Amino acid sequence: MRSLAATTTDAVPAKRRQILAGARQVFAEQGYERAAVDHIAARAGVSKATVYNHFQDKKALFVAAVVESCDDMRGGLDRFLQGPVGDVEQVLQSIGEQLMTMSLSPLVVTLYRQAIAEAERIPEIGRMVFERGTVAVQEAVASHLRRFDEAGALRIEDPRSAAIAFVALCQGDLVIRMRLGVLERPVDDQVRASVRRAVSIFVRAHQP
């Protein structure tokens, strides 16, 4: 039989995740300013008091929701990049398309829009999205590029700088258009074409 202490310990993270799930939905729909803790509690299926038991105020809840979104984004990419090095162009094409699928997803687009909208009011939001989102993605890609260099498939003197360049090449103008709401779906063909150009340029620049 499980002890009461163990059950309670397990319940706390579960309840926190439940609240954050509701918060992410409400913040995505209404933004920070319009979102009310009452609405978040209702969406999460908990009482308002339960929300405040886990989070000091709406700002702390918003920060936690942003951090969780960034960590989810990075985790998905990390799992994808654990595969073998393989053929350079094929692997880079797959990485680029995965990056773009993630960058153009409604969740990530909303995350960056909210970070920009609230960066002046809550400065740590912009810093967290940059460090735990943008920088974390660049570092994950850099780690994989380092493997190409070690295998002799590419010449990568500075993996971090190379990763920044590769991500930017893949994005082209698609990401900014999506965040501004002027990119119509479906985007699969545009993504494949943008990544294909990026891979061609990148491989030529880093041939061993």
ROBA-837475 format. One record per residue (C-alpha): residue number from 1; residue in three letters; x, y, z. Coordinates in Angstrom, 3 decimals, decimal comma, always signed. Layout:
! residues N
+-----+------+----------+----------+----------+
! pos ! code !        x !        y !        z !
+-----+------+----------+----------+----------+
! NUM !  ALA !        X !        Y !        Z !
...
+-----+------+----------+----------+----------+
//
This chain:
! residues 208
+-----+------+----------+----------+----------+
! pos ! code !        x !        y !        z !
+-----+------+----------+----------+----------+
!   1 !  MET !   +0,000 !   +0,000 !   +0,000 !
!   2 !  ARG !   +1,292 !   +3,482 !   -0,882 !
!   3 !  SER !   +1,788 !   +5,863 !   +1,996 !
!   4 !  LEU !   -0,256 !   +9,032 !   +2,365 !
!   5 !  ALA !   +2,953 !  +11,067 !   +2,063 !
!   6 !  ALA !   +3,796 !   +9,517 !   -1,305 !
!   7 !  THR !   +0,273 !  +10,093 !   -2,582 !
!   8 !  THR !   +0,351 !  +13,708 !   -1,489 !
!   9 !  THR !   +3,763 !  +14,285 !   -3,091 !
!  10 !  ASP !   +2,551 !  +12,815 !   -6,380 !
!  11 !  ALA !   -0,636 !  +14,871 !   -6,270 !
!  12 !  VAL !   +1,140 !  +18,223 !   -5,988 !
!  13 !  PRO !   +2,950 !  +18,097 !   -9,369 !
!  14 !  ALA !   -0,177 !  +16,617 !  -10,985 !
!  15 !  LYS !   -2,350 !  +19,441 !   -9,659 !
!  16 !  ARG !   +0,251 !  +22,009 !  -10,697 !
!  17 !  ARG !   +0,324 !  +20,592 !  -14,227 !
!  18 !  GLN !   -3,471 !  +20,676 !  -14,297 !
!  19 !  ILE !   -3,487 !  +24,361 !  -13,345 !
!  20 !  LEU !   -0,768 !  +25,198 !  -15,883 !
!  21 !  ALA !   -2,665 !  +23,405 !  -18,635 !
!  22 !  GLY !   -5,702 !  +25,555 !  -17,943 !
!  23 !  ALA !   -3,562 !  +28,678 !  -17,659 !
!  24 !  ARG !   -1,856 !  +28,092 !  -20,988 !
!  25 !  GLN !   -5,213 !  +27,757 !  -22,709 !
!  26 !  VAL !   -6,661 !  +30,893 !  -21,142 !
!  27 !  PHE !   -3,535 !  +33,006 !  -21,690 !
!  28 !  ALA !   -3,410 !  +31,853 !  -25,326 !
!  29 !  GLU !   -7,042 !  +32,840 !  -25,860 !
!  30 !  GLN !   -7,208 !  +36,067 !  -23,850 !
!  31 !  GLY !   -3,656 !  +37,297 !  -23,312 !
!  32 !  TYR !   -2,153 !  +38,184 !  -19,958 !
!  33 !  GLU !   -4,087 !  +41,363 !  -19,238 !
!  34 !  ARG !   -7,584 !  +39,983 !  -19,917 !
!  35 !  ALA !   -7,028 !  +36,545 !  -18,404 !
!  36 !  ALA !   -8,587 !  +36,231 !  -14,949 !
!  37 !  VAL !   -7,542 !  +33,753 !  -12,299 !
!  38 !  ASP !  -11,222 !  +32,818 !  -11,934 !
!  39 !  HIS !  -11,308 !  +31,766 !  -15,593 !
!  40 !  ILE !   -8,047 !  +29,852 !  -15,260 !
!  41 !  ALA !   -9,299 !  +27,987 !  -12,205 !
!  42 !  ALA !  -12,533 !  +27,094 !  -13,996 !
!  43 !  ARG !  -10,681 !  +25,870 !  -17,079 !
!  44 !  ALA !   -8,321 !  +23,809 !  -14,923 !
!  45 !  GLY !  -11,202 !  +22,346 !  -12,931 !
!  46 !  VAL !   -9,901 !  +23,569 !   -9,577 !
!  47 !  SER !  -10,840 !  +26,245 !   -7,067 !
!  48 !  LYS !   -9,331 !  +29,730 !   -7,120 !
!  49 !  ALA !   -7,820 !  +28,978 !   -3,703 !
!  50 !  THR !   -6,050 !  +25,947 !   -5,163 !
!  51 !  VAL !   -4,476 !  +28,132 !   -7,833 !
!  52 !  TYR !   -3,127 !  +30,498 !   -5,185 !
!  53 !  ASN !   -1,851 !  +27,567 !   -3,143 !
!  54 !  HIS !   +0,502 !  +26,805 !   -6,033 !
!  55 !  PHE !   +1,185 !  +30,260 !   -7,476 !
!  56 !  GLN !   +1,624 !  +33,559 !   -5,662 !
!  57 !  ASP !   -0,261 !  +35,624 !   -8,230 !
!  58 !  LYS !   -1,244 !  +35,813 !  -11,902 !
!  59 !  LYS !   +2,212 !  +37,017 !  -12,895 !
!  60 !  ALA !   +3,877 !  +33,974 !  -11,293 !
!  61 !  LEU !   +1,348 !  +31,743 !  -13,033 !
!  62 !  PHE !   +2,043 !  +33,383 !  -16,392 !
!  63 !  VAL !   +5,798 !  +33,016 !  -15,956 !
!  64 !  ALA !   +5,387 !  +29,336 !  -15,046 !
!  65 !  ALA !   +3,132 !  +28,748 !  -18,055 !
!  66 !  VAL !   +5,685 !  +30,347 !  -20,372 !
!  67 !  VAL !   +8,531 !  +28,309 !  -18,873 !
!  68 !  GLU !   +6,565 !  +25,071 !  -19,278 !
!  69 !  SER !   +5,783 !  +25,916 !  -22,915 !
!  70 !  CYS !   +9,470 !  +26,569 !  -23,611 !
!  71 !  ASP !  +10,513 !  +23,339 !  -21,922 !
!  72 !  ASP !   +7,952 !  +21,344 !  -23,917 !
!  73 !  MET !   +9,247 !  +22,868 !  -27,134 !
!  74 !  ARG !  +12,864 !  +22,073 !  -26,289 !
!  75 !  GLY !  +12,023 !  +18,564 !  -25,090 !
!  76 !  GLY !  +10,322 !  +17,668 !  -28,355 !
!  77 !  LEU !  +13,335 !  +18,791 !  -30,353 !
!  78 !  ASP !  +15,809 !  +17,039 !  -28,045 !
!  79 !  ARG !  +14,029 !  +13,719 !  -28,586 !
!  80 !  PHE !  +14,083 !  +14,226 !  -32,340 !
!  81 !  LEU !  +17,813 !  +15,023 !  -32,381 !
!  82 !  GLN !  +18,794 !  +11,840 !  -30,559 !
!  83 !  GLY !  +18,764 !   +9,929 !  -33,854 !
!  84 !  PRO !  +21,889 !   +8,866 !  -35,767 !
!  85 !  VAL !  +23,915 !  +11,309 !  -37,847 !
!  86 !  GLY !  +23,225 !   +9,572 !  -41,194 !
!  87 !  ASP !  +23,292 !  +11,315 !  -44,583 !
!  88 !  VAL !  +24,061 !  +14,999 !  -44,047 !
!  89 !  GLU !  +21,520 !  +16,563 !  -46,375 !
!  90 !  GLN !  +18,718 !  +14,161 !  -45,454 !
!  91 !  VAL !  +19,272 !  +14,633 !  -41,734 !
!  92 !  LEU !  +19,533 !  +18,418 !  -42,028 !
!  93 !  GLN !  +16,341 !  +18,473 !  -44,092 !
!  94 !  SER !  +14,566 !  +16,460 !  -41,389 !
!  95 !  ILE !  +15,942 !  +18,683 !  -38,613 !
!  96 !  GLY !  +14,950 !  +21,834 !  -40,486 !
!  97 !  GLU !  +11,427 !  +20,609 !  -41,147 !
!  98 !  GLN !  +11,038 !  +19,610 !  -37,492 !
!  99 !  LEU !  +12,266 !  +23,042 !  -36,425 !
! 100 !  MET !   +9,786 !  +24,736 !  -38,712 !
! 101 !  THR !   +6,883 !  +22,519 !  -37,669 !
! 102 !  MET !   +7,615 !  +23,519 !  -34,096 !
! 103 !  SER !   +8,211 !  +27,221 !  -34,855 !
! 104 !  LEU !   +4,986 !  +27,542 !  -36,848 !
! 105 !  SER !   +2,807 !  +25,608 !  -34,390 !
! 106 !  PRO !   -0,021 !  +27,643 !  -32,824 !
! 107 !  LEU !   +1,403 !  +27,055 !  -29,332 !
! 108 !  VAL !   +4,852 !  +28,452 !  -30,139 !
! 109 !  VAL !   +3,510 !  +31,313 !  -32,264 !
! 110 !  THR !   +1,221 !  +32,317 !  -29,392 !
! 111 !  LEU !   +4,083 !  +31,995 !  -26,901 !
! 112 !  TYR !   +6,291 !  +34,445 !  -28,787 !
! 113 !  ARG !   +3,429 !  +36,858 !  -29,407 !
! 114 !  GLN !   +2,665 !  +36,930 !  -25,683 !
! 115 !  ALA !   +6,332 !  +37,342 !  -24,769 !
! 116 !  ILE !   +6,619 !  +40,359 !  -27,063 !
! 117 !  ALA !   +3,339 !  +41,841 !  -25,822 !
! 118 !  GLU !   +4,282 !  +41,486 !  -22,145 !
! 119 !  ALA !   +8,072 !  +42,000 !  -22,283 !
! 120 !  GLU !   +7,867 !  +45,621 !  -21,135 !
! 121 !  ARG !   +5,462 !  +44,865 !  -18,277 !
! 122 !  ILE !   +7,193 !  +41,602 !  -17,250 !
! 123 !  PRO !  +10,832 !  +41,818 !  -18,416 !
! 124 !  GLU !  +11,719 !  +38,324 !  -17,261 !
! 125 !  ILE !   +9,228 !  +36,865 !  -19,764 !
! 126 !  GLY !  +11,273 !  +37,983 !  -22,753 !
! 127 !  ARG !  +14,477 !  +36,746 !  -21,151 !
! 128 !  MET !  +12,982 !  +33,350 !  -20,302 !
! 129 !  VAL !  +11,530 !  +32,798 !  -23,768 !
! 130 !  PHE !  +14,875 !  +33,719 !  -25,302 !
! 131 !  GLU !  +16,993 !  +31,602 !  -22,967 !
! 132 !  ARG !  +14,733 !  +28,561 !  -22,541 !
! 133 !  GLY !  +13,218 !  +28,721 !  -26,019 !
! 134 !  THR !  +15,428 !  +30,316 !  -28,664 !
! 135 !  VAL !  +18,835 !  +29,628 !  -27,091 !
! 136 !  ALA !  +17,883 !  +26,101 !  -25,999 !
! 137 !  VAL !  +16,839 !  +25,226 !  -29,556 !
! 138 !  GLN !  +20,060 !  +26,666 !  -30,956 !
! 139 !  GLU !  +22,135 !  +24,665 !  -28,489 !
! 140 !  ALA !  +20,281 !  +21,458 !  -29,342 !
! 141 !  VAL !  +20,978 !  +21,981 !  -33,040 !
! 142 !  ALA !  +24,596 !  +22,924 !  -32,276 !
! 143 !  SER !  +25,060 !  +19,635 !  -30,445 !
! 144 !  HIS !  +23,954 !  +17,705 !  -33,515 !
! 145 !  LEU !  +26,134 !  +19,806 !  -35,836 !
! 146 !  ARG !  +29,082 !  +19,022 !  -33,577 !
! 147 !  ARG !  +28,449 !  +15,346 !  -34,283 !
! 148 !  PHE !  +28,666 !  +16,038 !  -38,027 !
! 149 !  ASP !  +32,005 !  +17,758 !  -37,481 !
! 150 !  GLU !  +33,356 !  +14,893 !  -35,384 !
! 151 !  ALA !  +32,265 !  +12,399 !  -38,062 !
! 152 !  GLY !  +34,039 !  +14,452 !  -40,751 !
! 153 !  ALA !  +30,777 !  +14,974 !  -42,645 !
! 154 !  LEU !  +30,900 !  +18,764 !  -42,267 !
! 155 !  ARG !  +33,463 !  +21,310 !  -41,131 !
! 156 !  ILE !  +31,909 !  +23,151 !  -38,175 !
! 157 !  GLU !  +34,414 !  +25,363 !  -36,365 !
! 158 !  ASP !  +31,814 !  +27,092 !  -34,184 !
! 159 !  PRO !  +28,733 !  +24,851 !  -33,733 !
! 160 !  ARG !  +26,730 !  +27,504 !  -31,860 !
! 161 !  SER !  +27,192 !  +30,160 !  -34,560 !
! 162 !  ALA !  +26,518 !  +27,566 !  -37,247 !
! 163 !  ALA !  +23,298 !  +26,527 !  -35,487 !
! 164 !  ILE !  +22,092 !  +30,137 !  -35,294 !
! 165 !  ALA !  +22,733 !  +30,533 !  -39,025 !
! 166 !  PHE !  +21,037 !  +27,247 !  -39,918 !
! 167 !  VAL !  +17,901 !  +28,024 !  -37,896 !
! 168 !  ALA !  +17,679 !  +31,491 !  -39,455 !
! 169 !  LEU !  +18,105 !  +30,075 !  -42,968 !
! 170 !  CYS !  +15,356 !  +27,523 !  -42,380 !
! 171 !  GLN !  +12,950 !  +30,132 !  -41,046 !
! 172 !  GLY !  +13,389 !  +32,563 !  -43,914 !
! 173 !  ASP !  +10,443 !  +34,944 !  -43,625 !
! 174 !  LEU !   +7,917 !  +32,239 !  -42,740 !
! 175 !  VAL !   +8,129 !  +32,585 !  -38,959 !
! 176 !  ILE !   +7,743 !  +36,365 !  -38,875 !
! 177 !  ARG !   +4,851 !  +36,130 !  -41,346 !
! 178 !  MET !   +3,154 !  +33,534 !  -39,150 !
! 179 !  ARG !   +3,607 !  +35,640 !  -35,996 !
! 180 !  LEU !   +2,150 !  +38,640 !  -37,805 !
! 181 !  GLY !   -0,802 !  +36,585 !  -39,016 !
! 182 !  VAL !   -0,079 !  +37,026 !  -42,736 !
! 183 !  LEU !   +0,952 !  +33,444 !  -43,540 !
! 184 !  GLU !   -1,874 !  +31,246 !  -44,753 !
! 185 !  ARG !   -2,003 !  +27,530 !  -44,067 !
! 186 !  PRO !   -1,213 !  +24,925 !  -45,250 !
! 187 !  VAL !   +2,494 !  +25,704 !  -45,246 !
! 188 !  ASP !   +4,044 !  +22,265 !  -45,842 !
! 189 !  ASP !   +5,288 !  +22,995 !  -49,367 !
! 190 !  GLN !   +6,697 !  +26,377 !  -48,329 !
! 191 !  VAL !   +8,444 !  +24,813 !  -45,341 !
! 192 !  ARG !  +10,033 !  +22,070 !  -47,422 !
! 193 !  ALA !  +11,233 !  +24,584 !  -50,009 !
! 194 !  SER !  +12,618 !  +26,972 !  -47,386 !
! 195 !  VAL !  +14,477 !  +24,179 !  -45,589 !
! 196 !  ARG !  +15,783 !  +22,753 !  -48,865 !
! 197 !  ARG !  +17,331 !  +26,129 !  -49,731 !
! 198 !  ALA !  +18,740 !  +26,402 !  -46,216 !
! 199 !  VAL !  +20,343 !  +22,951 !  -46,379 !
! 200 !  SER !  +21,887 !  +23,661 !  -49,785 !
! 201 !  ILE !  +23,437 !  +26,934 !  -48,610 !
! 202 !  PHE !  +24,575 !  +25,487 !  -45,285 !
! 203 !  VAL !  +26,213 !  +22,372 !  -46,738 !
! 204 !  ARG !  +28,092 !  +24,399 !  -49,354 !
! 205 !  ALA !  +29,380 !  +26,719 !  -46,613 !
! 206 !  HIS !  +30,538 !  +23,868 !  -44,364 !
! 207 !  GLN !  +31,905 !  +21,268 !  -46,754 !
! 208 !  PRO !  +34,863 !  +19,432 !  -45,220 !
+-----+------+----------+----------+----------+
//
